[in-house]
């Protein structure tokens, strides 16, 4: 059993305690405010980036589908009597 002394009341306490059971003083320093918040915010930023990437992929797929449908409509409306067909739409 490893023992330590409380820096506030000088009583003997177990080394694994975070607070003195006698006076309530902190026995070991925990992470600072910024350090404690860094990991959750980094995880949130990663989740947002993943969501944006998926959403952009979905929108690109939808755009390709719409472009293909427009090309089909243009081909259906183009004259078949030997006239020059319109150029495909720019992408």
Secondary structure, DSSP 8 states (H G I E B T S, - for coil): --EEE-TTT--EEETT-SB-TTT--BSS----HHHHHHHHHHHHHHHHHHHHHHHHHHHHHHHHHHHHHHHHHHHHHS--SS---------
